Amino acid sequence: MPDGIDVKGTEIHIFYALKMGKKYRDRYKQHFVHPILHEQDLQHEELLACYPDKWARLVKSIVGII
């Protein structure tokens, strides 16, 4: 993946699992100029796998449905 991706008019939203560590946060910031990190005190993919209703609410709030 290239570094510094910045597409005009596009927002990059990332559900970031804090338990993955700082290394991954730095990687997202390396690849995207302005990533919007939605930090979760969870492990990788735990939000979607274990809390699908919370995941759906977050997605809906991002796209402006709720």
C-alpha positions as CSV (number, residue, x, y, z in Angstrom):
1,M,0.0,0.0,0.0
2,P,1.4,3.4,-0.8
3,D,2.1,6.1,1.8
4,G,0.4,9.4,2.1
5,I,-2.9,8.5,0.4
6,D,-5.1,11.6,0.2
7,V,-8.1,11.5,-2.1
8,K,-9.9,14.9,-2.3
9,G,-13.4,14.6,-0.8
10,T,-12.8,11.2,0.8
11,E,-12.7,10.4,4.5
12,I,-10.9,7.3,5.7
13,H,-12.5,5.9,8.8
14,I,-10.8,3.2,10.7
15,F,-12.1,1.2,13.7
16,Y,-8.8,1.0,15.6
17,A,-8.4,-1.8,18.3
18,L,-6.3,-0.3,21.0
19,K,-5.2,-3.7,22.1
20,M,-3.4,-4.1,18.8
21,G,-0.8,-1.6,19.9
22,K,0.7,1.7,18.7
23,K,2.5,0.1,15.8
24,Y,-0.7,-0.3,13.9
25,R,-1.9,3.3,14.6
26,D,1.4,4.5,13.2
27,R,0.9,2.3,10.1
28,Y,-2.6,3.8,9.4
29,K,-1.1,7.3,9.8
30,Q,1.7,6.4,7.4
31,H,-0.6,5.2,4.7
32,F,-3.4,7.8,5.0
33,V,-2.9,11.6,5.3
34,H,-5.9,12.2,7.6
35,P,-7.3,8.9,8.9
36,I,-10.2,9.2,11.3
37,L,-9.6,6.6,14.0
38,H,-12.5,5.3,16.0
39,E,-10.6,3.9,18.9
40,Q,-12.1,0.8,20.7
41,D,-10.6,-0.8,23.8
42,L,-10.8,-4.2,22.1
43,Q,-8.7,-6.7,20.1
44,H,-8.5,-7.0,16.3
45,E,-11.9,-7.6,14.8
46,E,-13.5,-8.1,18.3
47,L,-15.9,-5.2,17.7
48,L,-17.5,-6.8,14.6
49,A,-17.3,-10.4,15.8
50,C,-18.5,-9.9,19.4
51,Y,-20.4,-6.6,19.3
52,P,-22.1,-6.5,15.9
53,D,-24.9,-4.1,17.1
54,K,-22.3,-1.6,18.4
55,W,-20.4,-2.0,15.1
56,A,-23.6,-1.3,13.1
57,R,-24.4,1.8,15.3
58,L,-20.9,3.2,14.7
59,V,-21.1,2.6,10.9
60,K,-24.5,4.3,10.8
61,S,-23.3,7.3,12.8
62,I,-20.4,7.7,10.4
63,V,-22.6,7.7,7.3
64,G,-25.2,9.9,9.0
65,I,-28.1,7.4,9.3
66,I,-28.5,8.0,13.0
